[in-house]
Amino acid sequence: MDLKRAVQRTVPFGLVVNTLAICWYATVGHHPGDVEAARALAPWYRQKVKPSVLDMFAKLHHVIIAAQFRRVDPAPLTSQEISIVRLAWKGVAA
């Protein structure tokens, strides 16, 4: 009984989250170089021509992390802030 209720709640949520991520990527997140970047990280995908949903989630994750570290003032980022963002990007790529 509990498993059935958990599935009834979880599956629609997962579908909504996937749909939102795909819509975000299609409207503002897409960049022509995304597939080449994904191929560079995974060379076994030589015939990859479209980004996967996982690629879309990874890019959304990068954007969210970068937005958290964006400064309000126009001063350049410090080396510590750049290192934090680079570590976050490496964590997603791993």
N, C-alpha and C positions, 0 to 999 in steps of 0.2 A: 504494500500500500504506500509506504513512504517513498519507495523508489519511483513508483508511477507519478506521484505528486512532484517529486524532484525533477523528473524529466519534463513534466508538463510546465514547470516554471523555467527550467534552464534552457530548453531548446528554443523557445520564442525569444528569450533574451539574447542567446547566441546569434540567432538570425538577425535580430535588430542591430546588434553591434557590428556584425559583418556587413550588413547593408549600409550602415552609416559610414564605416571605413571605406567601402568601395565608392560611395557617393562623394565623400570628401576627396578621395584620390582622383576621381574622374573630373571633379569641378576645379579643384585648386592644387592638388598634390602632384599631378602628373608632370613628369619632365622627360623629354626624349632620351636622356642619358641613363634613365633608371635601369633599363634592361641590361645595358652594357656594364653598369656597376654591379648588378646582380650576377652577371656572367663572370666578372672578375673575381668575385667572392666565391663562386661555385663554378669552376671551369668545366665541370661535367655537363653543364647545361649549355652546350654550344649552339643548339638549335632553338634556344628560348627566344621568342619574339614578343611575348607579352608578359607584363609583370604578374606574378602570382598574388593571391590574397595575402600571403605571408610577407611578400615584398611591400605591399601596401601598408600592412600593419607596422612593419619595421620603419618605413618612412614616416608614418604618423607618429611613431614613438620618438624618432629623431626630432621632429618638429615640436612635439610637446616638451621634450627636454630642452631644446634650444630656446623655446619661449620662456621657460622658467628662469633661464640665465640671461635673458635679454635685459639690458639696463635701460632705465628711463632716460638718463642723460646721454648725450652723444659721445661721451668719453670712450676711448678704445678699451677693449676687454683686457683684463690683466692676464698674465701668463697662467696664474692659478685657475681662473675661470675657463680659459682655453683648455687646460689639462683636464678639468672636470668634464667638459663636453666631449673631448676626445675619448676619455675612458668610457663614457656612456655609449658612444658610437661603437667602440670596440666590443662592449658587452652585448649589444644587439647583433653585431655581425658574427659573434661566436656561436 
